Amino acid sequence: MNKLRLGIRKVLLLVAILVLIIGVVYVIRLQKIVEVLPLGETLKNIPDNISITKVDDRPYIKYTVKDYFNIDLVKERLYEYFPKDMADFLYYYRECQFIGGEVGSGNPEQEEMLSKLAQSYCIDFKSIEKTIEKKYLNNPKLQDMVKMQNEIDSSNSLNNYSFLWNDPKRESGVLNKYIEAKAQYVLETVKEQMQGFDVLVANNADSKKLDAAKYGLGVQKSYLDDVLYEIDRLHPITRKEIETLRDNKEFIKRAIKI
């Protein structure tokens, strides 16, 4: 009987230890979730399409202005969206078309440089295209490739290719990084420009200088509108700051509509 009681006690002790471990893990997990949220943020403020796990696994990265301007959005998105050989084909095709549009400047040095670039980028597109068509005959990305070719031929805007923002589930790492970096750029730039505006007002600056400052804020307001359209791509910290800027009446009042 004593052995039985001793055995039961051991089992109960093991169960208690297991419950304690689970509790500690839960607390640590909860702390990590809270750490990634800005002060005062609650779980109800997180977009419905972002799970707690996704937020928890996504570190906050601070981008510089240089980081934002160094993002080659079309190129990086090409290689994320298409298979590599398709992306190579479209990248070279786009560069070749651009080079062709610059030929005829009348500047000998520029013409020589363009000629060298053409040798690198203007490859045998027809034969490569046939190879790709055979390889990806039943792949829907083939239709996207042909569509982008047509857009390049029609001199479509560099940032207006149909594939570029084709990301309904917001899973593109390139687009998420781009919007996050752009949002942080807007936040930093508006902060500097608003401080500069205050200095102009304090020094009784003339209307031309004030109008120029308002125009600069207007440009940032147009960038803010772009970010707000993609706001669910932002880290919760940046998202909260962008929402605060959106509701900043003084900023809205000063910004000239572009």
SEPA-827540 format. One line per 2 residues: number of its first residue (from 1); for each residue x, y, z of C-alpha. Coordinates in Angstrom, 3 decimals, padded with zeros to 6 digits. Example, Ala and Ser with C-alpha at 12.3 -4.5 7.8 and 13.67 -1.06 7.14 Angstrom:
<kenus>
1> 012.300 -004.500 007.800  013.670 -001.060 007.140
</kenus>
This chain:
<kenus>
1> 000.000 000.000 000.000  002.851 002.386 000.913
3> 004.500 001.687 -002.471  001.221 002.480 -004.230
5> 000.880 005.772 -002.344  004.484 006.641 -003.157
7> 003.849 005.925 -006.841  000.741 008.121 -006.877
9> 002.669 010.950 -005.226  005.382 010.721 -007.897
11> 002.778 010.888 -010.685  001.081 013.900 -009.077
13> 004.453 015.608 -008.675  005.287 015.072 -012.350
15> 001.874 016.442 -013.385  002.398 019.531 -011.201
17> 005.836 020.143 -012.751  004.385 019.751 -016.254
19> 001.587 022.261 -015.501  004.167 024.710 -014.127
21> 006.298 024.431 -017.285  003.259 025.007 -019.542
23> 002.337 028.071 -017.479  005.835 029.570 -017.767
25> 005.883 028.983 -021.541  002.478 030.649 -021.872
27> 003.619 033.720 -019.903  006.779 034.061 -022.003
29> 004.730 033.715 -025.166  002.296 036.392 -023.976
31> 005.163 038.746 -023.099  006.599 038.391 -026.617
33> 003.230 039.298 -028.123  002.948 042.387 -025.928
35> 006.530 043.469 -026.693  005.868 043.865 -030.437
37> 002.797 046.064 -029.831  003.188 049.813 -029.292
39> 002.271 051.318 -025.929  -001.490 051.258 -025.477
41> -002.036 048.958 -028.485  -004.537 046.178 -027.911
43> -005.143 042.983 -029.773  -008.389 044.348 -031.196
45> -006.416 047.010 -033.097  -004.503 044.447 -035.124
47> -005.899 043.936 -038.661  -008.059 040.826 -038.972
49> -005.825 039.348 -041.673  -002.715 039.448 -039.452
51> -002.537 036.625 -036.942  -000.850 036.929 -033.552
53> 001.746 034.393 -034.645  002.556 036.406 -037.774
55> 002.985 039.608 -035.771  005.035 037.830 -033.128
57> 007.406 036.379 -035.721  007.874 039.696 -037.534
59> 010.573 041.893 -035.970  010.388 045.662 -036.164
61> 013.068 046.902 -038.574  014.137 050.537 -038.679
63> 014.785 051.690 -042.254  016.761 054.740 -043.307
65> 015.939 057.151 -046.110  018.745 055.520 -048.098
67> 017.163 052.090 -047.595  013.891 053.363 -049.058
69> 015.421 054.983 -052.135  017.724 052.011 -052.770
71> 014.810 049.597 -053.237  014.562 048.681 -056.932
73> 010.904 047.760 -056.624  010.302 046.466 -060.156
75> 013.465 044.364 -060.288  013.082 042.863 -056.813
77> 009.411 042.126 -057.398  010.186 040.550 -060.790
79> 012.443 037.973 -059.182  009.983 037.352 -056.367
81> 006.925 036.932 -058.590  008.284 035.073 -061.646
83> 010.507 031.984 -062.013  014.124 033.096 -062.409
85> 014.401 032.481 -066.158  011.187 034.427 -066.775
87> 012.409 037.226 -064.523  015.774 037.318 -066.331
89> 014.007 037.524 -069.683  011.702 040.368 -068.602
91> 014.454 042.304 -066.840  016.721 042.216 -069.905
93> 013.770 042.964 -072.206  012.829 046.014 -070.146
95> 016.409 047.306 -069.995  016.877 046.811 -073.745
97> 013.706 048.771 -074.501  014.889 051.579 -072.254
99> 018.290 051.684 -073.955  016.621 051.792 -077.356
101> 014.592 054.777 -076.268  017.739 056.683 -075.355
103> 019.615 056.086 -078.620  019.945 059.093 -080.938
105> 020.972 061.704 -078.386  023.719 063.055 -080.642
107> 026.281 062.784 -077.840  029.153 060.490 -079.047
109> 030.166 059.434 -075.528  026.589 058.627 -074.550
111> 026.010 056.740 -077.794  029.104 054.617 -077.165
113> 027.957 053.831 -073.633  024.463 052.914 -074.871
115> 025.985 050.689 -077.548  027.913 048.737 -074.906
117> 024.802 048.424 -072.742  022.813 047.190 -075.728
119> 025.353 044.412 -076.294  024.800 043.281 -072.694
121> 021.016 043.546 -072.473  019.645 043.231 -076.015
123> 019.950 039.454 -076.327  018.206 036.963 -078.638
125> 014.774 037.413 -077.092  012.836 035.384 -079.672
127> 014.704 032.124 -079.115  014.702 032.550 -075.331
129> 010.987 033.317 -075.388  010.258 030.101 -077.314
131> 012.248 028.075 -074.772  010.317 029.659 -071.892
133> 006.971 029.072 -073.616  007.716 025.363 -073.975
135> 008.913 025.043 -070.398  005.969 026.883 -068.822
137> 003.227 025.936 -071.268  000.623 025.299 -068.538
139> 001.919 027.821 -066.023  -000.354 030.883 -065.536
141> 002.755 033.015 -064.990  003.414 032.673 -068.726
143> 000.362 034.838 -069.417  001.642 037.378 -066.909
145> 004.996 037.418 -068.688  003.386 038.101 -072.068
147> 001.232 040.803 -070.508  004.272 042.541 -069.033
149> 006.051 042.389 -072.405  003.101 044.217 -073.952
151> 003.174 046.774 -071.136  006.881 047.361 -071.705
153> 006.296 047.762 -075.456  003.590 050.330 -074.763
155> 005.986 052.320 -072.561  003.835 051.741 -069.500
157> 004.781 053.490 -066.278  007.698 051.822 -064.500
159> 005.606 051.322 -061.376  002.359 050.406 -063.092
161> 002.990 046.889 -064.377  -000.040 044.713 -063.687
163> 001.969 042.001 -061.892  003.665 044.435 -059.526
165> 000.897 044.811 -056.926  -000.801 041.509 -057.692
167> -000.598 040.320 -054.104  -004.134 040.029 -052.663
169> -003.009 038.028 -049.633  -000.306 040.566 -048.708
171> 002.374 037.856 -048.735  005.012 039.671 -050.795
173> 008.119 040.321 -048.740  009.294 042.879 -051.315
175> 006.073 044.906 -051.240  005.791 044.690 -047.449
177> 009.362 045.945 -047.073  008.787 048.721 -049.605
179> 005.631 050.023 -047.904  007.218 049.746 -044.447
181> 010.294 051.689 -045.600  008.125 054.278 -047.369
183> 005.968 054.749 -044.271  009.009 055.305 -042.071
185> 010.414 057.749 -044.645  007.148 059.728 -044.603
187> 007.065 059.806 -040.794  010.640 061.065 -040.531
189> 010.314 063.587 -043.367  007.041 065.060 -042.111
191> 008.528 065.444 -038.641  011.480 067.425 -040.069
193> 009.312 069.501 -042.394  006.796 070.376 -039.664
195> 009.649 071.562 -037.443  011.012 073.615 -040.340
197> 007.576 075.120 -040.917  007.385 076.171 -037.261
199> 010.734 077.944 -037.642  009.489 079.803 -040.744
201> 006.363 080.954 -038.915  008.385 082.048 -035.878
203> 010.684 084.097 -038.125  007.784 085.677 -040.050
205> 008.939 084.152 -043.346  007.456 085.507 -046.560
207> 004.593 083.766 -048.360  006.845 082.190 -051.020
209> 008.854 080.289 -048.421  005.687 079.218 -046.618
211> 004.110 078.059 -049.870  007.234 076.041 -050.697
213> 007.077 074.411 -047.255  003.377 073.663 -047.729
215> 004.116 072.089 -051.095  006.742 069.837 -049.506
217> 004.210 068.711 -046.906  001.691 068.170 -049.709
219> 004.087 065.774 -051.408  004.396 063.817 -048.174
221> 000.593 063.828 -047.814  000.323 062.141 -051.240
223> 002.893 059.554 -050.107  000.899 059.063 -046.906
225> -002.218 058.345 -048.968  -000.278 055.653 -050.849
227> 000.807 054.076 -047.564  -002.702 054.209 -046.092
229> -003.984 052.238 -049.076  -001.550 049.440 -048.117
231> -001.638 050.006 -044.357  -002.172 046.330 -043.491
233> 001.353 045.616 -044.751  002.878 047.683 -041.943
235> 004.353 046.511 -038.683  001.946 047.364 -035.812
237> 004.352 049.999 -034.449  004.600 051.812 -037.783
239> 000.898 051.362 -038.419  000.026 053.143 -035.181
241> 002.347 056.053 -036.034  000.896 056.356 -039.542
243> -002.652 056.428 -038.157  -001.584 059.193 -035.749
245> -000.130 061.200 -038.640  -003.304 060.649 -040.665
247> -005.297 062.257 -037.839  -002.850 065.152 -037.322
249> -005.050 068.165 -038.135  -002.166 070.643 -038.208
251> -000.297 068.568 -040.782  -003.419 068.196 -042.936
253> -004.073 071.939 -042.688  -000.559 072.861 -043.820
255> -000.189 070.306 -046.616  -001.109 071.616 -050.075
257> -003.090 069.094 -052.096  -000.869 067.755 -054.887
</kenus>
